[in-house]
Structures are given as structure tokens and as C-alpha cells.
């Protein structure tokens, strides 16, 4: 057996003690970093929107969209400048979540703290989203309320810069009436909102899903003599055999054949179908 000198043993012992001390120090530091701090933020709301719809909700579009008046800022209450914040959007149908950092912008003339974010950092697939502020240090999530002048109106967030985004799907009572119908009927023409600028050079179809997002079938969408309305025929919904709720989405297939062309998709909407 090899005999170590006393000086060697002392050196080894010191190294072991030093290593143990460093491990404890590291664990202590990590534990401090992992501590959930006290909640500070109590409320948040958007300060602008893109538009509001006769269907009864507010549109908030992220991205460089024509006539988009939305400004990516959020008013928060009880902001803590020592904490980190993010905006999180959660999909209503696909349940995807996306997060982007919030940074301090200003304290406005009313004394409110305004945070800002870069909405170009989102890459959210077509869906309707609800938005939240995440206070990272306290692990607190606060829903972002609608712009105050919108009252109790529901809002939907869309990422209009996503490569697949077509437009927000809306159902209409008639060709000229933009209010949302309570149900659609298989023996009638069914009118939907239409955005000509987004739909150029695309063949449009309505894809129908059950409430678990299983595809049931698709039907052609037809032009109506207005730039804001299209329709499809209820009689084409032969694959729907029972009255009930179904999920709808418009798909736009490029008319020109090219591997670089992307199929465009609208947001999803749930609608009651009456087969009688």
C-alpha cells in the first residue's frame, strides 16, 4: 500500500472541505434564486385595440397589418421594478401558449405604469388567444383586461404576422347584417365575414370539426357581391347529421402551384348547427 506523507493528507483534506463548502454555497445561492417572492402586480389592461366587431367583441391584432391601430403597451397596477415581467397568450382552441418579455416604457401623465413588448417576437399559429401578464418573480399570472373604453366586451388576440394567418372568421346573420347568428341551418345559405386583401389568389374552403377538433369535412366558399361577405351552402354540409355545436375554420389554398406557397388559415369559431 502506498504511504502518503502527512502534508499530502492535509492537502487532500483541505481540498475535500473546500469542495464541500463550495457545494453548500452553490446550493444556498440556487435556493435563494428559486425563492418565490411576494406578489406585487394586481391588475393589467390593454391601452389600445385594432377594431371592434358587430359580433360583439374587440379585435387585437399583433403584427404589421393594414390599418392596425393597436399599440403593444399594457397598463399595470402595483408594478415592481425589481421584478421581471412577460406577456403570455393562450390559445382558445389549440391551447398553445407563447411568451414574450415585457419591459418598462413609462409612467404616463395619470401616474400609471406602462409596459411594452415587441409583438414581432410572437409566432403564434392561427387561433384566438387570451392574454396575461406573468410576474416571473412571484409566479403570478394576471389576466390582461380589455381597453377600459370597451367595457365588458370580450377581446380576441390574433398573431396576424404568422405565415399561415388568413383572417379572423366571423359568422353573419345575412349578407348585410354583421351581427352573429345564434345558430346556422342546413337548409339555408350561411354568411361569413371576408377580407379580400388577405384572400387574393386563394381558393377558400370551410373546414368543419367536431368539438374535439376532429375534421369532419370541408365545403366550398362562394363569393358574394360585397368585399366583406362570402357564403357557403348549408345543404353542402352532408357530413353533419345531428344538430349541435361544431367548430369552423376557413382554409385558403394558393391557386398558383408552388412549393413555397403556404395554406392560409383563419381563426376557429364554434357555431350551433340546426339540421331541421
ABEGO torsion letter per residue (X at the ends): XBBBBAAAAAAAAAAAAAAAAAAAAAAAAAAAAABBBBBABABBBBABBABBBAAGBBBBBBEBBBGBABBBBBBBBGBBAABBBBBBBBBAAAGBBBBBBBBBABBBAAGBBBBBBBAAABBBBBBBBBBBBBBAAAGBBBBBBBBAAAEABBBBBBBAABAABABBBBBBABAABABBBABBBAABBBBBBBBAAAABGBBBBBBBBBAAGBBAEBBBBBBBBBAABBBBBAAABAABABBEBBBBBBBBBBABBBAABBBBBBBBBBBBBBAX
